[in-house]
Amino acid sequence: AYEIYQCDWSSDVCSSDLIKNKIFYAVIIFVLNFSIAQAQTFNKPTAYWGLNYYAYIEDYAGHDPFMEEKTKFLPTILIGYRDETSIRSTTNKNSLSYFAEAAIGQVEYSQYTGVGTHTHNYWKIQAEALYPLPENFYLGLGYRHLYDYLSDYGTGGYDRRNQLLYVPVGYFLSNKDGSATKFQFNYLIEGRQDSYTANILGYDLKHTQKDGYGFDISYTPKEASWELFGRYWNIDDSNIVRNTLEPHNVTYEIGVRLAF
């Protein structure tokens, strides 16, 4: 978004960026108006949309951070559907809870050398199936798929695909005032990072990350149509492939969801 104000307004690149931004804001306004008109609560199965801040940070070779991708101007927009009936209930625990969510956003890329700073897009899908346990605990299986358009940088840029398979273990707390808080720990089974570097190196790179974890937390007021949430991932170094590796990295997401 920052580059828009630094470029030649007659250029095709600037025109394309302006169109993307206008479409993005039009979608936000439309969905916000629709969700207000059709407001539902998170106490039952519901569709939802939301906005969040996103940050991805790597440390490597003594540099922390080595590189960063962070929301600069346009927030990530997400849309999904979920049913938390069984993990919220103290009696009705005969079914699975679940959610499926898709998101698209724009981040600014930068690294410790200060070279190559630019903005680009990414998209993500994530889903979980959760089985209720006694005393408001639950256990499940989750999958996260993120595609990063680093090729938007131009020459020397390449796209990346990250996939995480994990086990969520959580606890659902019903507060005395009618609000609810959900705490969740995510144990990484396996992560896979595909770097499409054939145009640069002559071959693509595929790395596997075996060690890592994450945390999710959300807060929903009583009978509310909105909630606050945060997500965190901490993933260790990958295996070594062709003398390269995916370094230790952390991810942060903080945002709000609105039911409709």
Secondary structure as GFF3:
##gff-version 3
##sequence-region A 1 260
A	DSSP	three_ten_helix	2	6	.	.	.	ID=ss1
A	DSSP	alpha_helix	12	37	.	.	.	ID=ss2
A	DSSP	beta_strand	46	60	.	.	.	ID=ss3
A	DSSP	beta_strand	63	70	.	.	.	ID=ss4
A	DSSP	beta_strand	76	83	.	.	.	ID=ss5
A	DSSP	alpha_helix	85	88	.	.	.	ID=ss6
A	DSSP	beta_strand	97	111	.	.	.	ID=ss7
A	DSSP	beta_strand	118	132	.	.	.	ID=ss8
A	DSSP	three_ten_helix	134	136	.	.	.	ID=ss9
A	DSSP	beta_strand	137	148	.	.	.	ID=ss10
A	DSSP	three_ten_helix	150	153	.	.	.	ID=ss11
A	DSSP	beta_strand	160	174	.	.	.	ID=ss12
A	DSSP	beta_strand	180	195	.	.	.	ID=ss13
A	DSSP	alpha_helix	198	201	.	.	.	ID=ss14
A	DSSP	beta_strand	205	209	.	.	.	ID=ss15
A	DSSP	beta_strand	212	220	.	.	.	ID=ss16
A	DSSP	beta_strand	226	235	.	.	.	ID=ss17
A	DSSP	beta_strand	249	259	.	.	.	ID=ss18
###
